[in-house]
């Protein structure tokens, strides 16, 4: 999920000391909890213009988090001014990252903080042998998640019908896709199971992805209303490893997928 907040709570009491060398080599630590053991990165100093900011990840108690997450990443400067936070859950049984929720202060949008928090989660992804990141993306966050190689992952018939209906009401389907839309909508509507067939899942998720990409210039106007399931798998990360590695290098982080 992706949400913009006007304020992010300060929970890191210690002042951060700026004595760093760049690029930053990532150090890791093991954290033991009743729900399992996790490997997370130590504080990562990052050069941002003429300032240094800090990317920090910690294991938290799900009972103290409104989102029931067990991992939290925050970005601050050395004075503890906070720019954003990312809460998510590493599910020990499924080995998936779930319930992702990125928060960015409203006056810090489009400055790369969301990108940094996504990279932090990829470190935890690799070090904990995660199989996939599953999210329910807010409509306004779909372009952001597509940029970092997430794909729509709509599997339920009810979700597919609802999302296609919302898209149709926006009157923004490309002319050459209208026949494809009608055929896909009819085919999914006629399915007996609550789960969409594999063939229709592939067609539906590709259709939704293309719809977003074709309408990036007017996304605020034609975005869907409800959240859309999205996924990033270990196979996809391996496929796009060079893309992620360039982002780590861009931010002066010595780490590779």
C-alpha positions as a Markdown table, in Angstrom:
| # | Residue | x | y | z |
|---|---|---|---|---|
| 1 | Unk | 0.0 | 0.0 | 0.0 |
| 2 | Unk | 1.0 | 3.6 | -0.5 |
| 3 | Unk | -0.2 | 6.5 | 1.6 |
| 4 | Unk | 1.0 | 10.1 | 2.1 |
| 5 | Unk | 1.0 | 11.5 | 5.7 |
| 6 | Unk | 1.4 | 15.0 | 6.9 |
| 7 | Unk | 3.3 | 13.7 | 10.0 |
| 8 | Unk | 5.3 | 10.7 | 10.9 |
| 9 | Unk | 5.8 | 9.9 | 14.6 |
| 10 | Unk | 9.4 | 10.0 | 16.0 |
| 11 | Unk | 10.2 | 6.8 | 17.8 |
| 12 | Unk | 14.0 | 6.8 | 17.5 |
| 13 | Unk | 15.3 | 8.8 | 20.6 |
| 14 | Unk | 19.0 | 8.8 | 20.0 |
| 15 | Unk | 20.6 | 11.6 | 17.9 |
| 16 | Unk | 22.4 | 10.2 | 14.9 |
| 17 | Unk | 26.1 | 11.0 | 14.5 |
| 18 | Unk | 27.3 | 11.9 | 11.0 |
| 19 | Unk | 30.7 | 10.1 | 10.6 |
| 20 | Unk | 30.3 | 8.2 | 7.4 |
| 21 | Unk | 32.1 | 7.1 | 4.3 |
| 22 | Unk | 30.3 | 6.7 | 0.9 |
| 23 | Unk | 29.3 | 4.4 | -0.7 |
| 24 | Unk | 27.9 | 2.8 | 2.4 |
| 25 | Unk | 28.6 | -0.9 | 2.9 |
| 26 | Unk | 25.5 | -2.6 | 4.3 |
| 27 | Unk | 26.0 | -4.3 | 7.7 |
| 28 | Unk | 23.5 | -6.9 | 8.9 |
| 29 | Unk | 22.3 | -8.2 | 12.2 |
| 30 | Unk | 20.2 | -11.2 | 13.4 |
| 31 | Unk | 17.2 | -10.4 | 15.6 |
| 32 | Unk | 15.5 | -13.3 | 17.6 |
| 33 | Unk | 11.8 | -13.0 | 18.4 |
| 34 | Unk | 9.1 | -15.4 | 19.6 |
| 35 | Unk | 7.7 | -15.3 | 16.1 |
| 36 | Unk | 11.0 | -16.3 | 14.5 |
| 37 | Unk | 14.4 | -14.9 | 13.7 |
| 38 | Unk | 15.0 | -12.1 | 11.2 |
| 39 | Unk | 18.1 | -10.7 | 9.5 |
| 40 | Unk | 17.9 | -6.9 | 9.1 |
| 41 | Unk | 20.3 | -4.2 | 8.0 |
| 42 | Unk | 22.0 | -1.9 | 10.5 |
| 43 | Unk | 21.6 | 1.9 | 10.1 |
| 44 | Unk | 22.5 | 3.0 | 6.5 |
| 45 | Unk | 23.9 | 6.5 | 6.1 |
| 46 | Unk | 22.9 | 8.0 | 2.7 |
| 47 | Unk | 24.2 | 11.1 | 1.0 |
| 48 | Unk | 21.3 | 13.4 | -0.1 |
| 49 | Unk | 22.6 | 16.6 | -1.7 |
| 50 | Unk | 24.8 | 18.3 | 0.9 |
| 51 | Unk | 23.2 | 16.4 | 3.8 |
| 52 | Unk | 23.3 | 12.9 | 5.2 |
| 53 | Unk | 20.1 | 11.0 | 6.0 |
| 54 | Unk | 19.7 | 7.6 | 7.7 |
| 55 | Unk | 17.8 | 4.5 | 6.7 |
| 56 | Unk | 16.9 | 2.4 | 9.7 |
| 57 | Unk | 15.1 | -0.9 | 10.0 |
| 58 | Unk | 14.0 | -2.6 | 13.2 |
| 59 | Unk | 11.9 | -5.5 | 14.4 |
| 60 | Unk | 8.8 | -4.4 | 16.3 |
| 61 | Unk | 6.1 | -6.0 | 18.4 |
| 62 | Unk | 3.1 | -6.5 | 16.1 |
| 63 | Unk | 0.8 | -5.8 | 19.1 |
| 64 | Unk | 2.1 | -2.3 | 19.4 |
| 65 | Unk | 1.7 | -1.5 | 15.7 |
| 66 | Unk | -1.7 | -0.4 | 14.4 |
| 67 | Unk | -1.0 | -2.4 | 11.2 |
| 68 | Unk | 0.1 | -5.5 | 13.1 |
| 69 | Unk | 3.5 | -5.3 | 11.3 |
| 70 | Unk | 6.7 | -6.8 | 12.6 |
| 71 | Unk | 9.2 | -4.8 | 10.6 |
| 72 | Unk | 9.6 | -1.1 | 10.4 |
| 73 | Unk | 11.9 | 1.1 | 8.3 |
| 74 | Unk | 12.3 | 4.9 | 8.9 |
| 75 | Unk | 14.2 | 7.7 | 7.2 |
| 76 | Unk | 15.5 | 10.5 | 9.3 |
| 77 | Unk | 18.3 | 13.1 | 9.3 |
| 78 | Unk | 20.9 | 13.5 | 12.1 |
| 79 | Unk | 18.5 | 15.8 | 14.0 |
| 80 | Unk | 15.8 | 13.2 | 14.0 |
| 81 | Unk | 13.6 | 15.0 | 11.5 |
| 82 | Unk | 11.6 | 12.2 | 9.8 |
| 83 | Unk | 10.7 | 11.9 | 6.2 |
| 84 | Unk | 8.9 | 8.6 | 5.9 |
| 85 | Unk | 8.2 | 5.1 | 7.3 |
| 86 | Unk | 7.5 | 1.7 | 5.9 |
| 87 | Unk | 5.7 | -1.0 | 7.9 |
| 88 | Unk | 5.4 | -4.6 | 6.7 |
| 89 | Unk | 5.2 | -8.1 | 8.0 |
| 90 | Unk | 7.5 | -11.0 | 7.2 |
| 91 | Unk | 5.3 | -14.1 | 7.5 |
| 92 | Unk | 7.5 | -16.9 | 8.9 |
| 93 | Unk | 5.3 | -19.7 | 7.5 |
| 94 | Unk | 4.8 | -18.5 | 3.9 |
| 95 | Unk | 8.1 | -16.7 | 3.7 |
| 96 | Unk | 6.3 | -13.7 | 2.2 |
| 97 | Unk | 6.4 | -10.0 | 2.9 |
| 98 | Unk | 2.8 | -8.9 | 3.5 |
| 99 | Unk | 0.8 | -5.9 | 4.6 |
| 100 | Unk | 3.2 | -3.4 | 3.2 |
| 101 | Unk | 2.4 | 0.2 | 4.1 |
| 102 | Unk | 4.6 | 3.1 | 3.0 |
| 103 | Unk | 4.1 | 6.5 | 4.5 |
| 104 | Unk | 5.8 | 9.7 | 3.3 |
| 105 | Unk | 5.5 | 13.2 | 4.7 |
| 106 | Unk | 3.4 | 15.3 | 2.4 |
| 107 | Unk | 6.1 | 17.9 | 1.8 |
| 108 | Unk | 8.7 | 15.2 | 1.0 |
| 109 | Unk | 7.0 | 13.6 | -2.0 |
| 110 | Unk | 9.0 | 12.9 | -5.2 |
| 111 | Unk | 12.3 | 13.1 | -3.4 |
| 112 | Unk | 13.3 | 9.4 | -3.6 |
| 113 | Unk | 12.3 | 8.5 | 0.0 |
| 114 | Unk | 9.8 | 5.9 | -1.2 |
| 115 | Unk | 12.4 | 4.4 | -3.4 |
| 116 | Unk | 14.9 | 4.2 | -0.5 |
| 117 | Unk | 12.3 | 2.4 | 1.7 |
| 118 | Unk | 11.6 | 0.0 | -1.2 |
| 119 | Unk | 15.3 | -0.8 | -1.5 |
| 120 | Unk | 15.5 | -1.4 | 2.3 |
| 121 | Unk | 12.7 | -4.0 | 2.0 |
| 122 | Unk | 14.7 | -5.7 | -0.8 |
| 123 | Unk | 17.6 | -6.1 | 1.5 |
| 124 | Unk | 15.4 | -7.9 | 4.1 |
| 125 | Unk | 13.9 | -9.8 | 1.1 |
| 126 | Unk | 17.2 | -11.3 | 0.1 |
| 127 | Unk | 18.7 | -11.8 | 3.5 |
| 128 | Unk | 15.6 | -13.7 | 4.8 |
| 129 | Unk | 15.1 | -15.8 | 1.7 |
| 130 | Unk | 11.7 | -14.3 | 1.0 |
| 131 | Unk | 9.6 | -15.8 | -1.8 |
| 132 | Unk | 7.4 | -12.8 | -2.6 |
| 133 | Unk | 6.1 | -9.4 | -1.6 |
| 134 | Unk | 2.3 | -9.3 | -1.6 |
| 135 | Unk | 0.6 | -5.9 | -1.3 |
| 136 | Unk | -2.9 | -4.4 | -1.8 |
| 137 | Unk | -2.0 | -1.2 | -3.6 |
| 138 | Unk | -3.9 | 2.0 | -3.1 |
| 139 | Unk | -5.0 | 3.3 | -6.5 |
| 140 | Unk | -2.8 | 6.4 | -6.2 |
| 141 | Unk | 0.2 | 4.1 | -5.6 |
| 142 | Unk | -0.1 | 1.9 | -8.6 |
| 143 | Unk | 2.3 | 3.9 | -10.8 |
| 144 | Unk | 4.9 | 3.8 | -8.0 |
| 145 | Unk | 4.7 | 0.1 | -7.5 |
| 146 | Unk | 4.8 | -0.6 | -11.3 |
| 147 | Unk | 7.9 | 1.5 | -11.5 |
| 148 | Unk | 9.7 | -0.9 | -9.1 |
| 149 | Unk | 8.5 | -4.0 | -11.1 |
| 150 | Unk | 5.5 | -5.1 | -9.1 |
| 151 | Unk | 2.7 | -6.7 | -11.2 |
| 152 | Unk | -1.1 | -6.8 | -10.6 |
| 153 | Unk | -2.0 | -10.1 | -9.0 |
| 154 | Unk | -5.8 | -10.3 | -9.2 |
| 155 | Unk | -6.9 | -13.9 | -8.6 |
| 156 | Unk | -10.5 | -13.6 | -7.2 |
| 157 | Unk | -13.4 | -13.4 | -9.6 |
| 158 | Unk | -15.2 | -10.8 | -7.4 |
| 159 | Unk | -12.1 | -8.5 | -7.5 |
| 160 | Unk | -11.7 | -8.9 | -11.2 |
| 161 | Unk | -15.3 | -8.0 | -12.0 |
| 162 | Unk | -15.2 | -5.0 | -9.7 |
| 163 | Unk | -11.9 | -3.6 | -11.0 |
| 164 | Unk | -12.9 | -4.1 | -14.6 |
| 165 | Unk | -16.2 | -2.3 | -13.9 |
| 166 | Unk | -14.4 | 0.6 | -12.3 |
| 167 | Unk | -12.0 | 0.8 | -15.3 |
| 168 | Unk | -14.9 | 0.8 | -17.7 |
| 169 | Unk | -16.7 | 3.6 | -16.0 |
| 170 | Unk | -13.7 | 5.9 | -16.4 |
| 171 | Unk | -14.0 | 5.8 | -20.2 |
| 172 | Unk | -10.2 | 5.8 | -20.6 |
| 173 | Unk | -9.7 | 2.4 | -22.2 |
| 174 | Unk | -7.7 | 2.6 | -25.4 |
| 175 | Unk | -9.8 | 2.1 | -28.5 |
| 176 | Unk | -7.8 | -0.9 | -29.6 |
| 177 | Unk | -8.3 | -2.5 | -26.2 |
| 178 | Unk | -12.1 | -2.2 | -26.0 |
| 179 | Unk | -12.8 | -5.5 | -27.8 |
| 180 | Unk | -10.3 | -7.2 | -25.6 |
| 181 | Unk | -12.0 | -5.7 | -22.5 |
| 182 | Unk | -15.5 | -6.9 | -23.5 |
| 183 | Unk | -14.2 | -10.4 | -24.2 |
| 184 | Unk | -12.2 | -10.6 | -20.9 |
| 185 | Unk | -15.1 | -9.2 | -18.8 |
| 186 | Unk | -17.5 | -11.7 | -20.4 |
| 187 | Unk | -15.1 | -14.6 | -19.9 |
| 188 | Unk | -14.5 | -13.9 | -16.2 |
| 189 | Unk | -18.2 | -13.2 | -15.6 |
| 190 | Unk | -19.1 | -16.7 | -16.9 |
| 191 | Unk | -16.6 | -18.6 | -14.7 |
| 192 | Unk | -18.1 | -20.9 | -12.1 |
| 193 | Unk | -15.3 | -20.8 | -9.6 |
| 194 | Unk | -14.6 | -17.9 | -7.1 |
| 195 | Unk | -11.0 | -18.1 | -8.4 |
| 196 | Unk | -10.3 | -16.8 | -11.9 |
| 197 | Unk | -8.8 | -19.4 | -14.3 |
| 198 | Unk | -5.0 | -19.2 | -14.8 |
| 199 | Unk | -5.5 | -18.1 | -18.5 |
| 200 | Unk | -7.9 | -15.3 | -17.5 |
| 201 | Unk | -5.6 | -14.2 | -14.6 |
| 202 | Unk | -2.8 | -13.7 | -17.0 |
| 203 | Unk | -5.0 | -11.7 | -19.4 |
| 204 | Unk | -6.6 | -9.7 | -16.7 |
| 205 | Unk | -3.4 | -8.7 | -14.9 |
| 206 | Unk | -1.7 | -7.7 | -18.1 |
| 207 | Unk | -4.8 | -5.7 | -19.1 |
| 208 | Unk | -4.8 | -3.8 | -15.8 |
| 209 | Unk | -1.0 | -3.2 | -16.0 |
| 210 | Unk | -1.4 | -1.8 | -19.5 |
| 211 | Unk | -4.3 | 0.4 | -18.5 |
| 212 | Unk | -2.3 | 2.1 | -15.8 |
| 213 | Unk | 0.8 | 2.6 | -18.1 |
| 214 | Unk | -1.4 | 4.0 | -20.9 |
| 215 | Unk | -3.0 | 6.5 | -18.5 |
| 216 | Unk | 0.0 | 7.7 | -16.4 |
| 217 | Unk | -0.5 | 11.2 | -17.8 |
| 218 | Unk | -4.0 | 11.4 | -16.3 |
| 219 | Unk | -3.9 | 8.8 | -13.6 |
| 220 | Unk | -5.5 | 11.0 | -10.9 |
| 221 | Unk | -8.5 | 11.4 | -13.2 |
| 222 | Unk | -8.9 | 7.8 | -14.3 |
| 223 | Unk | -7.5 | 5.8 | -11.4 |
| 224 | Unk | -9.5 | 2.9 | -9.9 |
| 225 | Unk | -11.4 | 3.3 | -6.7 |
| 226 | Unk | -10.5 | 0.1 | -4.8 |
| 227 | Unk | -7.1 | -1.4 | -3.9 |
| 228 | Unk | -5.5 | -3.8 | -6.3 |
| 229 | Unk | -3.5 | -6.9 | -5.3 |
| 230 | Unk | 0.1 | -6.7 | -6.6 |
| 231 | Unk | 3.1 | -9.0 | -6.2 |
| 232 | Unk | 6.9 | -9.0 | -6.6 |
| 233 | Unk | 8.4 | -12.5 | -6.6 |
| 234 | Unk | 12.0 | -13.8 | -6.1 |
| 235 | Unk | 12.0 | -14.8 | -9.7 |
| 236 | Unk | 11.0 | -11.3 | -10.8 |
| 237 | Unk | 13.7 | -9.8 | -8.5 |
| 238 | Unk | 16.4 | -12.0 | -10.1 |
| 239 | Unk | 15.1 | -11.0 | -13.5 |
| 240 | Unk | 15.4 | -7.3 | -12.7 |
| 241 | Unk | 18.5 | -7.5 | -10.5 |
| 242 | Unk | 20.4 | -5.0 | -12.7 |
| 243 | Unk | 17.7 | -2.5 | -12.3 |
| 244 | Unk | 17.7 | -2.7 | -8.5 |
| 245 | Unk | 21.5 | -2.7 | -8.4 |
| 246 | Unk | 21.6 | 0.5 | -10.3 |
| 247 | Unk | 19.3 | 2.1 | -7.8 |
| 248 | Unk | 21.5 | 0.9 | -4.9 |
| 249 | Unk | 24.5 | 2.5 | -6.6 |
| 250 | Unk | 22.6 | 5.7 | -7.4 |
| 251 | Unk | 22.0 | 6.2 | -3.7 |
| 252 | Unk | 25.5 | 5.2 | -2.6 |
| 253 | Unk | 24.5 | 1.9 | -1.0 |
| 254 | Unk | 27.1 | -0.9 | -1.5 |
| 255 | Unk | 24.7 | -3.8 | -2.0 |
| 256 | Unk | 23.6 | -6.0 | -4.8 |
| 257 | Unk | 20.6 | -8.3 | -5.3 |
